[in-house]
């Protein structure tokens, strides 16, 4: 279904009520991760700083002092620093924004320009854009507080196609589409051939695989075209659809599952 718009007591027990295993070995829990990795992700300290906290004996899991190499399940285990549990993690949010022209894809701009953060300020929490749309580009942009998903989707090894509708001027679009499709190298980088379709006498659909900086604009320039408007309408299975400019919506459960399938 689509949806639109202090730590306190000394910890001694598991969040699930399970007893702590006996013995000196560090317990390993289901769906675990290394503790220093979790602490770094939770913003407690850097990875190195988290290791220093553990070496100093300041970190416990379910009441037991954690050693380097310890693992924990952040969803069920009570993880404490100096005897106080970490605050609950904020719920994961996954937002689709229809970014308008004139906004930069960052949460803060030193030059004082309008940012996509301004458009989602009503959410009351800090979200981060997954990928970029340049100042003059519009359309589908994902924002989330799920760092694991964001890093995964932006990594070159996780190829997710991006489709744009581009209003252009300057030549025969059929011939231009062939030129753009034939490009396999841009500024020294190998790229897969773009899928280019003529939608109207002045409009193209362009699907790319890498998402390099201003890639679609550079392809158009190589074909002698001048870009008048560029709108991202799809990213993998995600579709912008009828979402109005400047508006946002929560991703559906199915869309979130699609993003997580790339982990």
N, C-alpha and C positions, 0 to 999 in steps of 0.2 A: 504494500500500500504506500502511495506517495505521501510524504509529509512536506508541507510548505512552510512556508514560513512559520589542638593544635594537636596539635597532636597531644595525647593525653596519657593514659595509664601505662604503667610498666607492662611489657608484653611477656607472657609466659606460655600462651597456648596457641595452637593452630586456629586459623579462621574457620576451619571446617570442624573443629572440635577433636581432631585426631591427636593421639598422644605422640610424644616425641620418641623415636626409636632409641633403644639403649645402645651403649657402646660409644667408642670414640670416633667412628667413621662419620664423615659428613653425609647426611641423608640426601638422596636424589629423589625428586618429586616428579609427578607426571607433568608434561608440558613445561619443563624447566628451562632456565637459561642461567649462564654464569652470573653470579651475584654482582660482580663489579660492572658487568655489561648492563644489567638492569638499573643499578644505581646511577650510572652515567646517563642512561636514557631518561630516567626520572628527574634528571636535573639536580641530583644531590651533589655531585662533583664530577670532574672529568674521570675517564677510566683510570688514569694513574692515581688521581686523588681518591677514588673509591677504593683502590687497592691499599692505599695508605691507611684509610679508615679501618679496613679489615685487619691489616697487620697490627694496628694499635688496639685491636680487640673491642672496637666501638660498635661493631655491627653484629646483630643476632638475628637468627631465623627461628621462629617458634621458641624463643627463650634460650637457644643454644648459640654460643659464640661462633661466628662463622670464620672459617679459615680460607685463605686464598685457594681458589679452585672450587669452592662451595657453589652449589646450585640451589635455585629456589623457584617455586611457581608463584609469580606475582599475583595470580588470581586467587590463590587459596592460602598462601603462607603469610604470616605476620612478620614483616621485616622491620627491624628497629635500629635506630641510631641513638646511642647513649641511652638505651632503655625506652625510647619513645618511638611509637610506630610512625611510619611514613604516612602522610595524608593520603586519602584515597585518590587514585588516579582519575583524572577527568575522563568522562565518557568519550569514546572516539566519535568524531563528527566527520562526515563526508558531504561536502557541499559542491553543487554545480552552480557556477555563476555565468551569466551572460555578460561578459566584460564589454563595455562600450569603448569607442575610440576616445583617446585623451587621458587614459588612466595607465599608470605604470604597474607592472606586475611585481610588486614588492609590498612589504608591510610598512615600510617607512622610506621616504625619499628625502635625501639631504638637500635637494634643490627645491623642496616645497611643492612638488607637483602632486596632483591627485593620485591616490593609490587604490588598488583593489580592496585594501583594508577598510577604506571609507565606505565601501559598498556593502560590507558584511559586518559593520560595527554593531548593528542591532543584535547580533548573536551574543555579544558580551564576552567573547573569549578569543584567544589568539589562534588563528588558523594560518597555515602556510600554503602558498600556491604550489601546485605540482606542475613544474615546467613553466614556460613563459609564453606570453603574447606581447609583442612589442607595442609601443605607445599608440601607433596608428592602426593596430589590428584589433579585431573584435571577436566575440564569440565564446565558445565553450572553454571554461577554465575550472579545474578541480582544485578545491582548497580543503585541507584536512589538518588535524592535530595528530594524525597517525604517522609518526616519523618513519616507521618501518615501511609502510606502504609508499610514502612519498619517495624515499630513497630508492626503493625497488623500481618504481615506475620510471624514474628519471635516469636509471642506469642504462647505458647503451646495450647491455646484453638482453634487456627485456624490451623487445621491439613491439611497440604499439602504434599502429597506423594512425595518422591524423589527416582528416579530410577538410578541405577549405573550399568555400565558394568565393571566386575572385572576379570582381568586375574590372575589366581592362579596356585599354584603348591602344590602337597602334598597328593593327595588321590583320591578316587572315588567320583566324583562330584555329582552323583545321591544320594549317601548316605549322603554326606556332605550337600546337599540341604535340605534333610529331617531334619538333625540335626539343621540347621540354622532356618528353619521354626518353629521348636518346641520350640525355645527360647521365653520365655515370661517375663523374668527378666534379666536385665543387671546391675550389680554393685548396686543392691538394688532398681532399678527403674523398674516399670512395663512397658513393651513394647508390642505392638501388633505384632503378628507373621509376619515375613517378607515374602514377596512373592519371591521365589527363583526359577529360571528357568535355566537349563543347555543350553547354547547357542552353545558350542563347547567343545571338550575334555579338554580345559584349560580355559574356559570362562563361567562366570555366569552373569545372570541378577538378580539384587537384588533391590527390592522396599521396602522401609521402610516408617514409618509413623511419627516417632518422630524426627529424625535427631539429636540424641544425639552425643556427641563428640566421633568421631572414631567408630561409631556404626557398620558400615559395616565391618570394619577391625576386631572388636572384635567378631562379629558373625563368620567370617571366621576362626579366631583363635580357637574358641570353637569347630569348625568342623575339626580342624587339618589342615587347609589350610594356605598357605603362600601367601600373596597378592603381586603380581608383578606389577600390574598397576590397578588404580581405576579411573574411569571417570564417572562423573555425566552427564547423557544424557537427563534427564527430571526432571521437577519440576511441579507437577500438570499437567496442560494442556500445559505447555511450553516445547518445544522440542529443543535440541541443533542442531539437523539436520546436515547440511553440513558446519556449521560455523567452520572455521579453527582455530587451536590453536593460541592464542595471539591476535585474532581478536575480534571485537565487532560489534554490530549492535543495532539500535533502535528497541524497541519492536513495533509490529504493534498495530493499534488501538484495534483490537480484543484481543490481548494479554494483553494490558493495562486494558481493560474492565474486563478481567478475574481476574486480580489482585485486581481491585477495588471491585469486587463482594464479596470479603472477608471482606470488611469493615463493 
